[in-house]
Amino acid sequence: MDVKEQIVEKENKITEGIIWKQLLLFFFPILFGTFFQQLYNAVDAVIVGRFVGKEALSAVGGGTGTVINLLVGFFIGLSSGATVVISQYYGAKKSELVGYAVHTAIAFSLAGGFVMMLIGIPLAPEILKAMNTPADVLEPSILYIRIYFAGIIGNLIYNVGSGILRAVGDSKRPLYFLIVGCFSNILLDLLFVVGFQMGVAGAALATICSQLISAVMVIIVLMRTEDMHRLELKKIGFDKRMFGRIIRIGFPAGLQSVMYSLSNIIIQAAINGEGTNTVAAWTVYGKLDVVFWMCINAFGISITTFVGQNYGANKLQRVRKGIRSCLGMSFAATIVISGLLYWGCGGIYRMFTTDSEVLRIGVEMTRFLVPTYITYVCIEILSGALRGAGDAWIPTLICLTGICVIRVVWIMAAVPRWPGINTIMFSYPLTWVITTVMFLIYYCFFSKISIRKTGKAE
């Protein structure tokens, strides 16, 4: 056994420790990391909303957030293939293949950043206009999104680097880097927006600078590790076979992210037709809504890594026990979060805006949607588990059909007949319920890790 294998043998508890404890030990750093990552945009919204106005508040959220999620989400979905590949090879202790995957993933983040700059900067006005962005919000939205995409490489490097660390069981250091980046963002927001009075441009600059700080920190850690995922700058490049496997696993997730974003763009366009007050309220709701999403996504990332390493180590019984434990914890967390947001949303909205009409609309939105969060839990956990086993295409098709297609059909068919924000929002629980049923059927009877499959017991 070489030195790298000894390190894995000593430190890797994911394939051996008590399941629920290992999931929680992995979950909490991811949760707090996701919180600080989301805090980037929340801080922008609070400071811009308070010191610039509701038009600027809509510009740093709303349509710009949807467009950013479209392109960045596609890349992160693609790169998730690297996380799955690395976790499986790491669990199987194949150090050479881990190395190829790490250097290919970093090269992919650099290339992806340049491509997104070339796409996002020139096409921003056309995309925002196609989404029916209100005229008084359009100009600052274009400015914000162009600056954001000019500095997108830092965002991608951080996300890929953090995915590598999580794939090998290290979820703490990505959290530390995000904390540093988040506080940097707050200080830079105050400097650029309040001090220099740069408006949405200052908020965008603060965000990309702080993301760059986090990216540099994660690269330094990868270069200094002595484990098999060590990064060497001279080795950064594309290994054709490894890149092909990463894309095969990651492309369905990237496609799913794009379809989610496209369906959300259609929803955003429908909301934009309700006027600036509704757009501003929806922007703030997105900051509350993210409390649930960062929690459920953290569970999803945890189960992906857990399944990846245990599937790579050929421990199917442990995989299934982990999924059951993760589902139970996710349902419990969702109930708590839904209750807190339902009763506390009024006070939270006042942090972002003092406009009475925006407050009224926002509270109604929140109390309509948060009780339905429980219907989404199985989608996130089961899709994450299936990705960890390398089972990517069927879960993607389930999501595309159950969520994206049906959601678009609902918006196009139901909203013209029953116009209003409640009809638009109903598309969420409707599609979550349908997709959950399909996931349960596929996971239980047809997937690689279904209960009908036999496998090595612990």
Order of alpha helices (4+ residues) and beta strands (2+ residues): alpha-alpha-alpha-alpha-alpha-alpha-alpha-alpha-alpha-alpha-alpha-alpha-alpha-alpha-alpha-alpha-alpha-alpha
